[in-house]
Amino acid sequence: MTANTIHQSEFSLGTLFDLLTHPHRRYILYHLQTMDGETITFSALIDAVCERVDASCEHLETDFRHTHLPKLADHTLIEYDARSETIRFRGGDRVETVVEFARSEEEPD
């Protein structure tokens, strides 16, 4: 986390929706939500998301490192340790509900 970290209880539902506007952030959260709080490596997350989106893995690596993971971590939706390259979903009831709804709409059974 950085000095700009915002606790989940401090941001609005609109902010959460804003965080979910980018498909790469949604797919990050979709995958992490299935991990039941377990830590995943950066490379494993890239592999998982790369299979689901129309982008090169190299492009995802850059965007994830410099944009998406720090933004999600700043809003405490994830724990991201850039040094060890590990990520964990932090969720929370409101976040989990909204992410699950978004997933069900985007990936119907």
N, C-alpha and C positions, 0 to 999 in steps of 0.2 A: 504494500500500500504506500501511497505517497502522501505528502503533506496536504494534498487537495482532496483526500478521501472524504466521501460523504456517506454518512450512515444511512442505511435503508429507510429508517423511520423519518429521515429528514428530507427525503425527496418525494415528489408528487407522483401520482399515477401517470400523469402526462410525461414526466421524466422517464418512467419505466417504459412507456410506449415509445418514446423517442429512442431509447436504447435498443428497442426491438425493431426499429425501422430498417436497419441494415441486415440483409439476409445472413451474412457471415456471423454476426453477433447472435442471431437467433439460432443458427446451427451449432454454434459453440455451446450455447445454453441448453439446447435440446440434448446434445450429447452428454454434457456434464451432468445434467439432471438424472440421466440413467445410471450414473456411476455410484449412486447412494452414498455420497460424501467421500468417496475414495479419491485419491490423488491420481492424476494422469500426467504423463510426460507431454511436453510440448510437441515432440515428433509424433506421438500417438494421436494427439488431438488433430494435428495437421492431416495425418493420414485419414482419420475418420471423417473430417469435414471435406477434404478434397474429393472423396468418393461421392459426395452429395451435391456439390456445387460445380458450376461451369467456370472454373478458374484453375490456373496452374498452381501446383503446390508451392512453387517458389514465390509466386505472387501472394499466396495466403500467408506464408511465413513472414514476409515483410509487413503485410497489413496487420497480422495478429500481433507481432512484436511491438510495432510502433503505434498502433491505433486501437484495435479492438480489445485486446487483453488489458492494457492499461486503463481504458475507459470503463470496462466492466469492473475492474478491481477498484478504481476510484469511487465507484458507486456501491461497493461491497457486495456485488452479486457473485463475485468469485474471489478466491485467493490466488494470486499469481506471484510466484517467486521467479523472477527473471534469472537469477543466478543459478538456481538448480533446475530451471526450466520445468517447473511443476505447476499444475493448475488444479483447483478444487472448487466445486460449486458450493456457494454459501446459501443461496436461496432465501428461505423465509417463506411463510405461508402465502403472502400476497404475490411474491415473485413466482413461486412454484405454481400457483393457480393460473396466473397470466401466461406463463411460459407453456404450461400444459394445454391451455386453451389455444394458444397460437399454434402449437404443434398439431393439435387435432384438426385445426382448420387448414393448415398447410400440408399435412401428411395424413389425409383421411385413410382409415383402414381399408 
